[in-house]
Amino acid sequence: MALFLMASHGHAEAARADLTIIQGQTKRDLTKNDFRQLQLDSVVVLDPVYNKHKRYSGYWLSDIFALAGIHPDPTTVWTFKALDGYKASIAVADVLKSGVKAFVAVADLDKIEGWEKIKQGKEWISPGPYYLVWKTPLEDLTPSVKLPWPYQMVEISIHKADEGLQKLLAGSNVQSGSVTRGYKVFQQSCIACHSLNLEGGVVGPELNVPKNILEYENRKFLKEFIGNPNSFRARSKMPAFNSTLSPQEINDVLDYLAWMGKHKISE
C-alpha cells in the first residue's frame, strides 16, 4: 500500500524505446531494432486495467528472454519495473502452475493510432511503450494466481525466489502471528510502490531506512491515512484501502513495520 503516493503508475509515457532485461550479471538493453528480430504476434485478453476485452500486438515474453540470452527457471521470480518506479513481482512457478502466458504488448489494436488512455488519478495516460498482459488458457478464465499488469514497463529482472527475503524478514524466524500476516499483506499490497530495507518499489517512500515510518508517524494517523488518503490530501493518487483491507490487516501491516524497525539494514 502506498502510504504517501500511489499504488500504481502515474507518469505520462516518456520517449523511451528500450526495455532492459536483467538476470544476475547479465544485462541487455533491447531497442526497437532488436525487437524486429522477433515474430510480431497478437492476442485478445480480458484486461483488468480496462475491465474489458482488448486486442494487442506484441511479443511473447519467452521470445524476448531468448533474444536477450536469458534463461529463467521455475525457482526464479520475475520483477517488472515501470517508468515511475512501480515494481510488481511474480514467482515463475506460479505462472507455470496457472498455465498463463506473458505477452509484451507494443500496440493497441483497438485504436487506429496510439493507445487507449488509462485514467490515473486526474490524468489520462498511455500504457506504452511496453505493457505486460497475460493470455489465459481460456479467454474469459480468471487465473487463481494474482497477476501483475504493469504498464509503461521499462525493466524486467529475474532473480532467485529467496533473494530479498533477508531484507524483508531480517533473516530470522518470526514468532508473532500478526507480523507474519502483516508481511504477507505488505508483499501483496505495498511492496510494488514502497521499499522496506531498500527492497521494493520507489513510487512511495522507503519505510525503514534510515528511519522507520513509525518513528515519525503514529499508528492512529497511519490507520486512517491508509484507509482513505483523500480524507487527508486532496488529489491523492494513493487508493483507499478501507475497501480492500480489513482493520485487522492494516493493524498487522503496522505490527510488521514496527518489527522491521528493529531490523534495519545499513544503507
N, C-alpha and C positions, 0 to 999 in steps of 0.2 A: 504494500500500500504506500502510495507516495504521501509522506507526511506534509510536505510543503510544496510539491509540484504535482505533476500529473502522472498517472499510471499508464500512459500511452504516449503516442507521438504528437508533436505539436509544432513542427517547423515546416515551412513551405519547402517544396522539392528544390534541392540545390543542383547546380550544373555539374554533377559528378557522374562519371561514366564507369568508374572502376568498382569491382566487387573483390574484396580481399578474402582469401581463404587461408586459414592458419591451422597447422597441426604440429605441435612441438616446435622444432626449429625450422620447419618448412613454412614459408610464407609466399603466397602467389597473388599478385595483383592482376586480375583479369580485366581486360579492356573490351570495348565493343568489337575490336578486330579479333580478339581471341574467341569471342562468342560465335563469330562467323564460321569457326571450325565445327560447330555443333549443329545437329539437326534441329531446326525450329519446329516445335510441336504446339498443339493447342489442347485445352481442357475445358470442361464445363464443371464447375464446383458450386456447392451450396455454401456461399460466402457469409460467415457470421458478422463480418465487419459491415457489409451492406445489407445483411439479412435477406438475401435473395440469391437466386442462381445467377452466376456470372460466367462469361466466356473470356478466356485469356490465351494469349500466345506467349511462348517462352521456352524454357529448357528444363529437363528433369534434373533435379539436384544431383543424382547419381552420375549423370554425364558431366556435370560441372566439376564434381570431385575428380573424376577420371582425367579431365582436361588439366586440372591443377596438379595432377600426380599425387592426389590424396586418397588414401585407402582406409576409411573409418571401419571400425569393427563394433560388434554388439556391446562391448564393455565401455564404450565411449558415450559422451554427451555432446550434443550439438548446441552451441550458443550463438544466437543471431543478434547482431547489434544494428540498431537503426541510426539514422543520421543525427538524431537528437541525444544519443547516448542510451536510449532504452535497450535493455537486453532481455532476451527470453531464451530459456533452455528447455531441452527435452532429451530424455535418455533414448539412445538408439534402440535399445532392447524394447522399449515401449512402442516405438514406431514399427518395428518388425512384428511385434505381437498383434498390433491393431490392423496390420495389412494396408495402411495408408501409404501414399507415395508423395514425396515432397516435390513441388514444382515451383520454379522461379519464374514468375510472370514478368514480362517486359513490355507488354502492350495489352490494352483493354479492347477486346473485340466488339464490345457493345457500344463503343464510341467511335465515331468516324475519325476524330482526331483527339489525341491526348488520352487522359484517364477521367473516369467519372470521379468527381471530387468527394472526399470524405469530410464530414463535419467534425471538427475537433475544437471543442470549446466554442469560441466566437469565430473561428477560422474555417475555411474550406480548403483542404489541401489535397495534393495528388499523392497516391501511394507509390509512385515510381521514383527512381528508375527500376528498382528491383523490389518485387513484392512476393513474399513466400506464401503460397497457398497449398492446400492439401487435396489430393484426389483420393476419395474413399472407394472401396470396392463396389459399392452401390451409390448412385448419385445422391440419394437422399439419406444415406446412412450417417448417423451421428456416432463417431467412434467413441469407445469407452475412455480412451486416454484424452486428456485435455491438451489440445494442440495450440501452439503459438502461431499467430498470423501476422508476423512483423512486416510492416511496410516501410518504405524509404530505407530498405536494408542496404548496408554498406560493408558488412563483415560477417563471416561465419568462422567460428573457431571450433576445433574438435579437441576434446581433452578427456582424460580418464574420469570415470564417474566419481571417484573419491577425491579428485583434486578440488580444493576449496573447502572440503569438509573440515579440515584442520582449523581454518579461519572461522567458519560459521558455527562450529560446535566446540571450538577450543581444544580439540583433540582429547577430550575427556568424556567419561561416562556421565550422562546427565541423570540425576536421581529424581528430580522434580517432574511430575507429570505435566504440569502447566507449562514448564519450559520446553519440554519435548513437543507438546501440542503447539505452542507458540512458534517454535522453529518450523514446523510443517506449514503453518499458516503463512509465516514470513516467506517461505520458499514459494508458495502458491500465489501470494497476493502482493508481495512487497519488493522482492529482490530484483525484479525487472527494471525498477526505477531507482531503487536505493541500494547503496553498497553498505556492507557491515564488515568491519575489519578489512576494508578496501576490496571486498568481493561482492560484485553485483553491478547494477546499472548506475549511470551517473546523471540521470534526469533530475532526481531529487538529491538532497544532501546525504553525505556519509553520516551514519548514525552512531558510530562508536569511536572513531579516531579523528582528532585527538581527544574529544570529549564525547561521552555517551549522551544521547538525547535526553535521558532522564536526569542528567546533571544540570541541565539548564531549562528544562520544561517539566512541569508537574503532571502527574498521571491524570488528574481530573481534566486539565486542559486537553491533553493528548487524546483522551477518550472521546471528548466532544468534537475535537477537530477531525479525527479520523472518521467519526460518524457522519459529519456534514461540514466539510471545509467551507462551503459557500456561506454558512452562517457566520463565518469569521472574516472571510475575504471575498469581496465582490470579484466576479470573473475568475474565480479559482478554476484552474484546469484539472485539479485533482478530483476524481469522482468521489461521491459519498459512499461510504462503506456500510452505513447503517442498514442497507437493504440486502447486502451480500454477506456480511459478517455479523455473528451474534455478539452481544455484550461480553459473553464468556470468551469468545475467540479473540476479541480485542484485548481483554484482560490477559489472556495467555500470551499474546504477542508482546505486551508490555512486560510481563514476567520474563520472557525470553530476552528482551532487550536489556532489562535490569541485570540479568545473569551474565550476559555478554559484556556488560560494563566492567565486570571483574576479570575479564579475559581479553583484554585489548592486545593487539599486536603492535609492534614498533613500525613506524612509517618507513 
